[in-house]
Amino acid sequence: MDRNTFTGLFLIMIILAGSVFFMKPSEEEIKKEQQLQDSLAQRKTPDQKKLTDSLFAAQQGLEASSIDSTQMTGPFGGAKVGAEELIVLENEFIKASISTKGGRIKSVEVKGEKDYKGNPLFLFNGDKNKFGLQFSTAGVNINTNDLYFLPQSKENITVSKTDSASLTLRLNYAENKYIDYIYSLKGDSYQVGFTVITKGMQDVVAPAESKLVLNWQADLPQKEKDMKDERNRSTAYFRLSDGGDVDELSTTKDDNKELGKTDWISFKQHYFSNVLIAKNSFNGGSLKVTTLNSDEIVKSFAANMELAFNRQDVNSYPMAFYFGPNKYSILKDQGLDLEKQINMGWGPMKWINRFITLPVFNLLEGFNWNYGLIILVLTILLKLVLSPLTYKSYVSMAKMRVLKPEMDEIKAKVGEDNQTLLQQEYLKLYKQAGVNPMGGCIPMVLQMPFMIAFFFFFPNLFELRGESFLWMKDLSTYDSIINFPMIPVININHISLMCILMTCATLISTWYNNMVSGATGQMKYIGYFMPLIFFFVLNSYPAGLNYYYFLSTCFTFVIQFFIRQSINDEKIHGMIQANKKKPETSKKKSSFQKRMEDYMRQQQKTNKK
């Protein structure tokens, strides 16, 4: 070290030592600073002391630089920072995890149910789901979803069948000013009681506001095998107060709706629902459903519901959640028409399913049979009930078949150019023979509502979910035997074995009917064309539905075969000839014949003009 360097270092040391000595505070200054710190400590409220302790505990293990003191300022400043903790409310049906962040239900597991991958079934789970009260105070917009609540207990709660329990989480504003979330659960229920209580908030909520907005958002994950089908059966439902009926948003596109006074709202998927029920009704609000570009999320739901806020010390808002399956009997037990979320069809099909099909199905279910056997017995019962109509239709078809040679003679005599004259000659023949050409169609039309009713019944029947029969592992979805990349035009990526069997049975039945009825021309080929169309339509429908249509076609074929054996064409021909010999005055015209005669007369007048 040279002389200049040593001299410089020596001078620096002298300067540092001198600054420490001369800048040292006096005894009087030290006493004043101590008095100031003691005064500040005495001014801390109990809530602030608790906040300091909780913040210290929450920040253990974190970098000191990660704590931003500005986050703790303003209204509810003490609740803006904390550590999230989960408290579990559980009974034999559901397991709800409640987060101290937002005081919200973070996830719900339906016990005993699995998703399409075989994993435990969660209705929703994660931070993308939000739930909180929104209001403004002191010019600041507050959303309780982002604030930390203090639970009365951090112990998980398990409720047995005959018991009940509750959990309270509190969001403190100041002494005697807070918001409580009270959750309650019974041992044998899919409902979670939920009550919001505001205490001393009349001076906190902005004077211009007369309501609190309850914001609920949820991205609901895929639970079923067919994402497309699940999306088409998932949407938001609601029931308006004052006798309003249950209504829903669109299932096929993004939709939103402004609501009036409302009893409940529901985020419904195919087989499960998340329902929020207001015991005293919501004052109004809005619902929105959106389809995301996601391979995991079925749809995104959002609701903003209004709660009337009165300028009083305590406001109470009793509500309840329903987290459970879309099983008709369970939803009906909840009251408030929740079961109307299940699509039972429209018009007469809805009443057939509700008051005939479902009661019979429930009766058969009581025997604890396999659901494949229940569908078999249900089909047999339906065919027996409808067999008189089937018989009448078949007899009418036999009469038309017997008349066909005479109709061919008329056609050869009159020709096909004059269709009006040809139809008139046909009507004369029908009248003489006492045959109604629509006699075979009317019984079939009367059977159609029952056939279509099952088209709505089986795809929405929760009881079939996860139930197997023969090679079909799940009767509530398609039973694919071949899978391949999606074909764009027809939108098919698999082949369902039960759908193939149903289509083959329909083609055989069509061939037999054409042979019996003597159908020719276009009608003959249309009968073969329709089953092929239905194959592409029903290929992605539940195996339980295709299984029913397969059984129905087979039983119809068997019934028609036995009816065919019991009908004597020669006997029918003799009855027709005997009817021809009767006086015209004794023959009663059918309504169809009267309408056709009127139509023909009108056509003749038109042609003359």
C-alpha positions as CSV (number, residue, x, y, z in Angstrom):
1,M,0.0,0.0,0.0
2,D,1.5,3.3,-1.0
3,R,1.5,6.5,1.1
4,N,-1.4,8.2,-0.6
5,T,-3.8,5.2,-0.2
6,F,-2.9,4.9,3.5
7,T,-3.5,8.6,4.1
8,G,-6.9,8.5,2.4
9,L,-8.1,5.5,4.4
10,F,-6.9,7.1,7.6
11,L,-8.9,10.3,6.9
12,I,-12.1,8.4,6.1
13,M,-11.9,6.5,9.4
14,I,-11.5,9.8,11.3
15,I,-14.5,11.3,9.5
16,L,-16.8,8.3,10.3
17,A,-15.8,8.2,14.0
18,G,-16.4,11.9,14.3
19,S,-19.9,11.7,12.6
20,V,-21.0,8.9,15.0
21,F,-19.8,10.9,18.0
22,F,-21.2,14.3,17.1
23,M,-24.6,13.0,15.7
24,K,-25.4,10.8,18.6
25,P,-29.0,11.7,20.0
26,S,-29.1,13.3,23.5
27,E,-30.8,11.6,26.4
28,E,-33.6,14.1,26.1
29,E,-34.3,13.2,22.4
30,I,-34.3,9.5,23.3
31,K,-36.9,10.0,26.0
32,K,-39.2,12.0,23.6
33,E,-39.1,9.3,20.9
34,Q,-39.9,6.6,23.5
35,Q,-42.9,8.6,24.7
36,L,-44.1,8.9,21.1
37,Q,-44.0,5.1,20.4
38,D,-45.8,4.4,23.7
39,S,-48.6,6.8,22.7
40,L,-49.0,5.2,19.3
41,A,-49.2,1.7,20.8
42,Q,-51.9,2.8,23.3
43,R,-54.1,4.2,20.5
44,K,-54.3,0.8,18.7
45,T,-57.8,-0.8,18.8
46,P,-58.2,-4.5,19.7
47,D,-59.0,-5.2,16.1
48,Q,-55.8,-3.5,15.0
49,K,-53.8,-5.6,17.5
50,K,-55.5,-8.8,16.2
51,L,-54.7,-7.6,12.7
52,T,-51.1,-7.1,13.5
53,D,-50.8,-10.6,15.0
54,S,-52.7,-12.2,12.1
55,L,-50.5,-10.4,9.6
56,F,-47.4,-11.5,11.4
57,A,-48.6,-15.1,11.3
58,A,-49.7,-14.8,7.7
59,Q,-46.4,-13.4,6.5
60,Q,-44.2,-16.0,8.2
61,G,-42.1,-17.7,5.6
62,L,-42.6,-14.8,3.0
63,E,-40.1,-12.3,1.9
64,A,-40.3,-9.1,3.7
65,S,-40.2,-7.2,0.5
66,S,-43.5,-8.9,-0.6
67,I,-45.6,-7.0,2.0
68,D,-47.1,-3.8,0.6
69,S,-48.3,-1.6,3.4
70,T,-50.4,0.4,1.0
71,Q,-52.7,-2.6,0.6
72,M,-53.9,-2.2,4.2
73,T,-55.2,1.3,3.8
74,G,-58.8,2.4,3.1
75,P,-62.1,0.7,4.0
76,F,-61.7,-2.9,5.1
77,G,-57.9,-2.3,4.9
78,G,-57.3,-4.9,7.6
79,A,-59.0,-7.6,5.6
80,K,-57.1,-7.0,2.3
81,V,-54.1,-9.1,3.3
82,G,-54.1,-12.6,4.8
83,A,-53.5,-16.3,4.3
84,E,-56.2,-18.4,2.7
85,E,-57.4,-21.3,4.8
86,L,-60.0,-24.0,3.9
87,I,-62.6,-25.3,6.3
88,V,-64.6,-28.4,5.2
89,L,-68.3,-28.9,5.8
90,E,-69.2,-32.5,5.0
91,N,-72.2,-34.9,5.3
92,E,-73.0,-38.2,3.6
93,F,-73.9,-36.5,0.3
94,I,-71.6,-33.6,-0.3
95,K,-68.2,-32.1,0.8
96,A,-68.0,-28.3,0.6
97,S,-64.6,-26.5,1.1
98,I,-65.1,-23.0,2.4
99,S,-62.3,-20.5,2.0
100,T,-61.5,-17.7,4.4
101,K,-60.7,-15.6,1.3
102,G,-64.0,-14.2,0.3
103,G,-65.8,-16.4,2.9
104,R,-67.0,-18.4,-0.2
105,I,-67.5,-22.0,-1.0
106,K,-64.5,-22.7,-3.1
107,S,-65.3,-26.3,-4.1
108,V,-68.1,-28.9,-3.8
109,E,-67.6,-32.6,-4.2
110,V,-70.7,-34.8,-4.7
111,K,-69.8,-38.0,-2.8
112,G,-70.3,-41.3,-4.4
113,E,-70.3,-39.9,-7.9
114,K,-67.5,-40.0,-10.5
115,D,-66.7,-37.9,-13.6
116,Y,-66.2,-39.5,-17.0
117,K,-62.6,-40.2,-16.2
118,G,-63.4,-42.0,-13.0
119,N,-62.2,-39.2,-10.7
120,P,-64.2,-37.8,-7.7
121,L,-66.9,-35.5,-9.1
122,F,-66.5,-31.8,-8.3
123,L,-69.3,-29.4,-9.3
124,F,-66.7,-26.6,-9.3
125,N,-63.3,-26.1,-7.9
126,G,-60.7,-23.3,-8.0
127,D,-60.0,-19.6,-7.9
128,K,-61.8,-18.9,-11.2
129,N,-65.1,-19.2,-9.3
130,K,-66.2,-16.1,-7.4
131,F,-68.8,-15.2,-4.9
132,G,-69.2,-12.0,-3.0
133,L,-71.2,-8.9,-2.0
134,Q,-70.5,-5.7,-4.0
135,F,-71.2,-2.2,-2.7
136,S,-69.4,1.1,-2.4
137,T,-68.2,3.1,0.6
138,A,-66.3,6.3,0.9
139,G,-65.9,6.4,-2.8
140,V,-64.4,2.9,-2.9
141,N,-66.0,-0.1,-4.6
142,I,-65.9,-3.2,-2.3
143,N,-66.1,-6.8,-3.4
144,T,-66.0,-9.2,-0.4
145,N,-64.7,-12.0,-2.7
146,D,-61.2,-10.4,-2.4
147,L,-61.3,-9.9,1.3
148,Y,-60.3,-12.2,4.2
149,F,-62.9,-13.4,6.7
150,L,-62.2,-14.6,10.2
151,P,-63.8,-18.0,11.0
152,Q,-65.3,-18.8,14.3
153,S,-63.5,-22.1,14.2
154,K,-60.9,-23.6,11.9
155,E,-61.9,-27.2,12.6
156,N,-63.4,-29.3,9.8
157,I,-67.1,-30.2,10.4
158,T,-68.6,-33.6,9.6
159,V,-72.3,-34.0,10.1
160,S,-74.0,-37.4,10.6
161,K,-77.4,-38.3,9.3
162,T,-79.5,-36.9,12.2
163,D,-77.4,-34.0,13.2
164,S,-76.8,-30.5,11.9
165,A,-73.9,-28.0,12.2
166,S,-73.1,-24.4,11.3
167,L,-70.0,-22.3,10.6
168,T,-69.7,-18.5,10.8
169,L,-67.1,-16.4,9.0
170,R,-66.9,-12.7,9.8
171,L,-65.6,-9.7,7.8
172,N,-64.7,-6.9,10.2
173,Y,-64.9,-3.3,9.3
174,A,-64.7,-1.8,12.8
175,E,-66.0,-2.4,16.3
176,N,-69.7,-3.5,16.0
177,K,-69.5,-3.1,12.2
178,Y,-69.2,-6.4,10.3
179,I,-70.6,-8.8,7.7
180,D,-71.3,-12.4,8.7
181,Y,-71.6,-15.4,6.4
182,I,-73.3,-18.3,8.2
183,Y,-73.2,-21.7,6.6
184,S,-75.3,-24.6,7.9
185,L,-75.5,-28.3,6.9
186,K,-77.8,-31.2,7.8
187,G,-76.6,-34.8,7.7
188,D,-79.1,-36.0,5.1
189,S,-79.4,-33.1,2.7
190,Y,-77.9,-31.7,-0.5
191,Q,-78.7,-28.2,0.7
192,V,-76.2,-25.9,2.4
193,G,-77.9,-23.2,4.4
194,F,-76.4,-19.7,3.8
195,T,-77.4,-16.5,5.7
196,V,-75.8,-13.1,5.3
197,I,-76.0,-10.7,8.2
198,T,-74.8,-7.1,8.1
199,K,-74.3,-5.4,11.5
200,G,-73.7,-1.6,11.8
201,M,-73.2,-1.2,8.1
202,Q,-75.9,1.4,7.6
203,D,-73.2,4.1,8.0
204,V,-70.6,2.2,5.9
205,V,-72.5,1.5,2.7
206,A,-72.7,4.6,0.5
207,P,-75.9,6.7,1.3
208,A,-77.1,6.6,-2.3
209,E,-77.2,2.8,-2.4
210,S,-80.4,0.9,-1.5
211,K,-79.1,-2.6,-2.4
212,L,-76.3,-5.0,-2.2
213,V,-75.3,-6.9,-5.3
214,L,-74.5,-10.6,-4.8
215,N,-72.0,-11.6,-7.6
216,W,-71.7,-15.3,-8.3
217,Q,-69.5,-16.6,-11.1
218,A,-68.5,-20.2,-11.9
219,D,-66.7,-22.0,-14.7
220,L,-68.2,-25.5,-14.6
221,P,-65.8,-28.3,-15.7
222,Q,-66.7,-31.3,-18.0
223,K,-68.3,-34.2,-16.1
224,E,-69.7,-36.3,-18.9
225,K,-68.2,-38.3,-21.8
226,D,-69.7,-36.2,-24.6
227,M,-68.7,-32.5,-24.2
228,K,-70.9,-31.4,-27.1
229,D,-74.0,-33.1,-25.7
230,E,-73.2,-31.8,-22.2
231,R,-73.0,-28.2,-23.5
232,N,-76.3,-28.6,-25.3
233,R,-78.0,-29.6,-22.1
234,S,-76.3,-27.0,-19.8
235,T,-77.6,-23.5,-19.1
236,A,-78.8,-21.1,-16.4
237,Y,-82.3,-21.5,-15.0
238,F,-84.4,-19.3,-12.8
239,R,-87.9,-18.9,-11.3
240,L,-89.6,-15.5,-11.1
241,S,-91.6,-14.7,-7.9
242,D,-95.3,-14.1,-7.8
243,G,-96.3,-17.4,-9.4
244,G,-93.8,-17.1,-12.3
245,D,-92.9,-20.3,-14.1
246,V,-89.4,-21.8,-14.4
247,D,-87.5,-20.4,-17.4
248,E,-84.0,-20.8,-18.9
249,L,-81.4,-19.1,-21.0
250,S,-80.4,-20.5,-24.4
251,T,-78.6,-23.9,-24.5
252,T,-77.1,-23.5,-28.0
253,K,-75.6,-20.0,-27.8
254,D,-74.3,-17.3,-25.4
255,D,-77.2,-15.6,-23.7
256,N,-78.0,-13.1,-20.9
257,K,-81.2,-11.9,-19.3
258,E,-82.3,-9.2,-16.9
259,L,-84.5,-10.5,-14.2
260,G,-87.3,-9.1,-12.0
261,K,-88.1,-10.4,-8.5
262,T,-86.6,-13.9,-8.4
263,D,-87.0,-16.9,-6.1
264,W,-83.9,-18.9,-7.3
265,I,-81.2,-19.1,-9.9
266,S,-79.4,-22.2,-11.1
267,F,-76.2,-23.0,-12.9
268,K,-77.3,-26.3,-14.4
269,Q,-75.3,-28.9,-16.2
270,H,-76.6,-32.1,-17.8
271,Y,-76.9,-34.2,-14.6
272,F,-75.9,-31.8,-11.8
273,S,-77.1,-28.3,-10.6
274,N,-75.8,-25.5,-8.5
275,V,-78.8,-23.6,-7.2
276,L,-79.0,-20.5,-5.0
277,I,-82.3,-20.0,-3.3
278,A,-83.4,-16.7,-1.7
279,K,-85.9,-17.4,1.1
280,N,-87.2,-13.8,0.7
281,S,-86.6,-13.5,-3.0
282,F,-84.0,-11.4,-4.9
283,N,-85.2,-8.0,-5.8
284,G,-83.9,-8.4,-9.3
285,G,-80.7,-9.1,-11.2
286,S,-79.1,-10.5,-14.3
287,L,-78.0,-13.9,-15.6
288,K,-75.4,-14.7,-18.2
289,V,-74.1,-17.9,-19.7
290,T,-71.1,-18.1,-22.1
291,T,-69.4,-21.0,-23.9
292,L,-65.6,-20.7,-23.6
293,N,-63.0,-21.9,-26.1
294,S,-61.9,-24.6,-23.7
295,D,-61.6,-28.4,-23.8
296,E,-62.2,-28.6,-20.0
297,I,-64.9,-26.0,-19.2
298,V,-68.4,-26.8,-20.3
299,K,-69.8,-23.2,-19.9
300,S,-69.1,-20.1,-17.8
301,F,-72.0,-18.8,-15.7
302,A,-72.4,-15.4,-14.0
303,A,-75.2,-13.8,-11.9
304,N,-75.6,-10.4,-10.3
305,M,-78.5,-10.6,-7.9
306,E,-79.9,-7.7,-5.8
307,L,-80.5,-7.8,-2.1
308,A,-82.5,-4.9,-0.6
309,F,-80.4,-2.9,1.9
310,N,-82.3,-1.2,4.7
311,R,-80.8,1.7,6.7
312,Q,-80.9,-0.2,10.0
313,D,-78.4,-1.7,12.4
314,V,-79.0,-5.4,11.4
315,N,-80.0,-6.8,8.0
316,S,-80.5,-10.5,7.5
317,Y,-80.7,-12.4,4.1
318,P,-81.6,-16.1,4.5
319,M,-80.6,-18.2,1.5
320,A,-79.7,-21.8,0.7
321,F,-77.5,-23.6,-1.9
322,Y,-78.5,-26.8,-3.6
323,F,-75.5,-28.8,-4.8
324,G,-76.6,-32.2,-6.2
325,P,-77.9,-34.4,-9.0
326,N,-80.7,-33.5,-11.4
327,K,-82.8,-36.5,-10.3
328,Y,-86.5,-35.7,-10.6
329,S,-87.5,-37.0,-7.2
330,I,-84.7,-35.3,-5.3
331,L,-85.3,-31.9,-7.0
332,K,-89.0,-32.2,-6.4
333,D,-88.3,-32.7,-2.6
334,Q,-86.5,-29.4,-2.5
335,G,-89.7,-27.5,-3.5
336,L,-89.9,-24.3,-5.6
337,D,-90.3,-26.3,-8.8
338,L,-86.6,-27.1,-9.1
339,E,-87.5,-30.4,-10.9
340,K,-88.7,-28.3,-13.9
341,Q,-85.1,-27.9,-14.8
342,I,-85.3,-31.4,-16.2
343,N,-86.4,-31.3,-19.8
344,M,-89.3,-33.8,-20.0
345,G,-90.3,-32.6,-23.5
346,W,-93.0,-30.2,-24.7
347,G,-96.8,-30.4,-25.1
348,P,-98.3,-33.9,-24.5
349,M,-94.8,-35.5,-24.3
350,K,-94.1,-33.6,-21.1
351,W,-97.3,-34.8,-19.4
352,I,-96.8,-38.4,-20.6
353,N,-93.3,-38.5,-19.0
354,R,-94.3,-36.8,-15.8
355,F,-97.5,-38.6,-15.0
356,I,-97.1,-42.0,-16.8
357,T,-93.5,-42.9,-17.7
358,L,-91.8,-41.6,-14.6
359,P,-94.2,-43.2,-12.1
360,V,-94.0,-46.6,-13.9
361,F,-90.2,-46.3,-14.0
362,N,-90.0,-45.5,-10.3
363,L,-92.3,-48.5,-9.5
364,L,-90.0,-50.8,-11.5
365,E,-86.9,-49.3,-9.9
366,G,-88.3,-50.4,-6.5
367,F,-87.6,-54.0,-7.4
368,N,-83.9,-53.3,-7.5
369,W,-83.5,-54.7,-11.0
370,N,-80.7,-53.8,-13.4
371,Y,-81.7,-50.7,-15.4
372,G,-81.4,-52.7,-18.6
373,L,-84.0,-55.0,-17.3
374,I,-86.2,-52.1,-16.2
375,I,-86.1,-50.6,-19.7
376,L,-87.1,-54.0,-21.1
377,V,-90.1,-54.4,-18.8
378,L,-91.1,-50.8,-19.4
379,T,-91.0,-51.4,-23.2
380,I,-93.2,-54.5,-22.9
381,L,-95.8,-52.7,-20.7
382,L,-96.0,-49.8,-23.2
383,K,-96.4,-52.2,-26.2
384,L,-99.2,-54.1,-24.4
385,V,-101.0,-50.9,-23.7
386,L,-100.7,-49.7,-27.3
387,S,-101.4,-53.1,-28.9
388,P,-105.1,-52.3,-29.6
389,L,-104.0,-49.3,-31.6
390,T,-101.4,-51.4,-33.4
391,Y,-104.0,-54.1,-34.2
392,K,-106.4,-51.5,-35.6
393,S,-103.7,-50.0,-37.7
394,Y,-102.7,-53.4,-39.1
395,V,-106.3,-54.4,-39.9
396,S,-106.7,-51.1,-41.9
397,M,-103.4,-51.8,-43.7
398,A,-104.7,-55.3,-44.6
399,K,-107.9,-53.9,-46.0
400,M,-106.0,-51.5,-48.2
401,R,-103.8,-54.5,-49.3
402,V,-106.9,-56.5,-50.3
403,L,-108.2,-53.5,-52.2
404,K,-105.0,-52.9,-54.1
405,P,-105.8,-55.1,-57.2
406,E,-109.1,-53.2,-57.7
407,M,-107.2,-49.9,-57.2
408,D,-104.7,-51.0,-59.9
409,E,-107.6,-51.7,-62.3
410,I,-109.1,-48.3,-61.7
411,K,-105.7,-46.7,-62.3
412,A,-105.2,-48.6,-65.5
413,K,-108.7,-47.6,-66.7
414,V,-108.6,-43.9,-65.7
415,G,-104.8,-43.3,-66.2
416,E,-102.5,-41.1,-64.1
417,D,-102.9,-37.9,-66.1
418,N,-106.2,-36.9,-64.5
419,Q,-105.4,-37.2,-60.8
420,T,-108.7,-35.6,-59.7
421,L,-110.8,-38.2,-61.5
422,L,-108.5,-41.0,-60.2
423,Q,-108.9,-39.8,-56.6
424,Q,-112.7,-39.6,-57.1
425,E,-112.8,-43.3,-58.3
426,Y,-110.6,-44.3,-55.4
427,L,-113.1,-42.6,-53.0
428,K,-116.0,-44.4,-54.6
429,L,-114.2,-47.7,-54.0
430,Y,-113.4,-46.8,-50.4
431,K,-117.0,-45.8,-49.8
432,Q,-118.4,-49.0,-51.4
433,A,-115.9,-51.2,-49.4
434,G,-116.4,-49.3,-46.2
435,V,-112.7,-48.7,-45.9
436,N,-111.0,-45.6,-44.4
437,P,-107.6,-45.1,-46.1
438,M,-106.5,-43.1,-43.0
439,G,-107.5,-45.9,-40.7
440,G,-103.9,-47.2,-40.6
441,C,-102.3,-43.8,-40.0
442,I,-104.5,-42.5,-37.2
443,P,-103.6,-45.3,-34.7
444,M,-99.9,-44.7,-35.6
445,V,-100.3,-41.0,-35.0
446,L,-101.8,-41.7,-31.6
447,Q,-98.8,-43.7,-30.7
448,M,-96.3,-41.1,-31.8
449,P,-96.4,-38.9,-28.6
450,F,-95.3,-42.0,-26.6
451,M,-92.5,-42.7,-28.9
452,I,-91.3,-39.1,-28.9
453,A,-91.7,-38.8,-25.1
454,F,-88.9,-41.4,-24.6
455,F,-86.7,-39.3,-26.8
456,F,-86.7,-36.7,-24.0
457,F,-87.0,-39.1,-21.1
458,F,-84.0,-41.3,-21.3
459,P,-81.3,-38.6,-22.2
460,N,-82.3,-36.7,-19.1
461,L,-82.7,-39.6,-16.7
462,F,-80.1,-39.3,-14.0
463,E,-80.8,-42.9,-12.8
464,L,-79.0,-44.2,-15.9
465,R,-75.8,-42.3,-15.3
466,G,-72.9,-44.8,-14.7
467,E,-75.2,-47.8,-14.9
468,S,-74.0,-50.7,-17.1
469,F,-75.8,-53.4,-19.0
470,L,-74.3,-56.1,-21.2
471,W,-71.4,-54.4,-23.1
472,M,-72.8,-50.9,-22.4
473,K,-70.7,-49.5,-19.6
474,D,-72.8,-46.4,-19.2
475,L,-76.5,-46.3,-20.3
476,S,-76.5,-42.5,-20.1
477,T,-74.0,-42.0,-23.0
478,Y,-73.1,-43.7,-26.3
479,D,-71.5,-47.1,-26.4
480,S,-68.7,-46.6,-29.0
481,I,-67.1,-49.7,-30.5
482,I,-65.1,-47.7,-33.1
483,N,-63.5,-44.3,-32.6
484,F,-61.8,-42.1,-35.2
485,P,-61.1,-38.4,-36.0
486,M,-64.1,-36.2,-36.3
487,I,-65.6,-36.1,-39.8
488,P,-66.5,-32.4,-40.3
489,V,-69.7,-32.7,-42.5
490,I,-71.6,-35.3,-40.5
491,N,-69.8,-34.5,-37.1
492,I,-69.2,-38.1,-36.2
493,N,-66.1,-39.5,-34.5
494,H,-67.4,-42.9,-33.3
495,I,-69.8,-45.7,-34.1
496,S,-72.3,-46.8,-31.5
497,L,-73.0,-50.6,-31.4
498,M,-76.5,-50.2,-30.0
499,C,-77.4,-47.6,-32.6
500,I,-76.3,-50.0,-35.3
501,L,-78.5,-52.8,-33.9
502,M,-81.4,-50.3,-33.6
503,T,-80.9,-49.3,-37.3
504,C,-80.7,-52.9,-38.5
505,A,-83.9,-53.8,-36.6
506,T,-85.7,-50.8,-38.1
507,L,-84.6,-51.7,-41.7
508,I,-85.9,-55.3,-41.2
509,S,-89.2,-54.0,-39.8
510,T,-89.5,-51.6,-42.7
511,W,-88.9,-54.4,-45.2
512,Y,-91.6,-56.5,-43.6
513,N,-94.1,-53.7,-43.5
514,N,-93.5,-52.9,-47.2
515,M,-94.1,-56.5,-48.0
516,V,-97.3,-56.7,-46.0
517,S,-98.7,-53.4,-47.1
518,G,-97.6,-53.7,-50.7
519,A,-96.0,-50.3,-50.7
520,T,-94.5,-49.2,-54.0
521,G,-92.7,-46.3,-55.6
522,Q,-91.3,-43.5,-53.5
523,M,-93.0,-44.6,-50.3
524,K,-91.2,-47.9,-50.4
525,Y,-87.8,-46.3,-50.5
526,I,-88.5,-43.5,-48.0
527,G,-89.1,-46.3,-45.5
528,Y,-85.5,-47.4,-46.0
529,F,-84.1,-43.9,-46.1
530,M,-85.4,-42.7,-42.7
531,P,-83.6,-45.3,-40.5
532,L,-80.3,-44.3,-42.1
533,I,-81.0,-40.7,-41.2
534,F,-81.9,-41.6,-37.7
535,F,-78.6,-43.6,-37.4
536,F,-76.6,-40.3,-37.8
537,V,-79.0,-38.5,-35.4
538,L,-79.0,-41.1,-32.6
539,N,-75.4,-42.3,-32.9
540,S,-74.3,-39.9,-30.1
541,Y,-77.4,-40.3,-28.0
542,P,-77.4,-42.4,-24.8
543,A,-77.2,-46.2,-25.2
544,G,-80.3,-46.5,-23.0
545,L,-82.4,-44.6,-25.6
546,N,-81.1,-46.6,-28.5
547,Y,-81.6,-49.8,-26.5
548,Y,-85.3,-48.8,-25.9
549,Y,-85.8,-48.1,-29.6
550,F,-84.2,-51.4,-30.5
551,L,-86.5,-53.2,-28.1
552,S,-89.6,-51.2,-29.3
553,T,-88.9,-52.1,-32.9
554,C,-88.4,-55.8,-32.1
555,F,-91.6,-56.0,-30.1
556,T,-93.5,-54.2,-32.8
557,F,-92.2,-56.6,-35.4
558,V,-93.3,-59.6,-33.2
559,I,-96.7,-58.1,-32.5
560,Q,-97.3,-57.4,-36.2
561,F,-96.2,-60.9,-37.1
562,F,-98.7,-62.5,-34.8
563,I,-101.4,-60.1,-36.0
564,R,-100.6,-61.0,-39.6
565,Q,-101.0,-64.7,-38.8
566,S,-104.4,-64.0,-37.2
567,I,-105.8,-62.0,-40.0
568,N,-107.3,-63.8,-43.0
569,D,-107.1,-61.8,-46.2
570,E,-109.9,-63.9,-47.8
571,K,-112.2,-63.2,-44.9
572,I,-111.5,-59.4,-45.2
573,H,-112.1,-59.6,-48.9
574,G,-115.4,-61.3,-48.3
575,M,-116.4,-58.6,-45.8
576,I,-115.5,-55.9,-48.3
577,Q,-117.5,-57.5,-51.1
578,A,-120.5,-57.9,-48.7
579,N,-120.2,-54.2,-47.8
580,K,-120.3,-53.2,-51.5
581,K,-123.7,-54.9,-51.8
582,K,-125.3,-52.8,-49.1
583,P,-127.5,-49.9,-50.0
584,E,-125.7,-46.6,-50.3
585,T,-128.0,-45.0,-47.7
586,S,-126.9,-47.5,-45.1
587,K,-123.3,-46.7,-45.4
588,K,-121.9,-44.2,-43.0
589,K,-119.3,-41.9,-44.4
590,S,-116.1,-41.2,-42.4
591,S,-115.0,-37.7,-41.7
592,F,-112.1,-38.3,-44.0
593,Q,-114.4,-39.3,-46.9
594,K,-116.6,-36.3,-46.4
595,R,-113.6,-33.9,-46.5
596,M,-112.2,-35.6,-49.6
597,E,-115.5,-35.4,-51.4
598,D,-115.8,-31.7,-50.6
599,Y,-112.2,-31.2,-51.8
600,M,-113.0,-33.1,-55.0
601,R,-116.1,-31.0,-55.7
602,Q,-114.1,-27.8,-55.1
603,Q,-111.4,-29.1,-57.5
604,Q,-114.0,-29.8,-60.2
605,K,-115.4,-26.2,-59.9
606,T,-111.9,-24.8,-60.1
607,N,-111.1,-26.9,-63.2
608,K,-114.4,-25.8,-64.9
609,K,-113.6,-22.1,-64.3
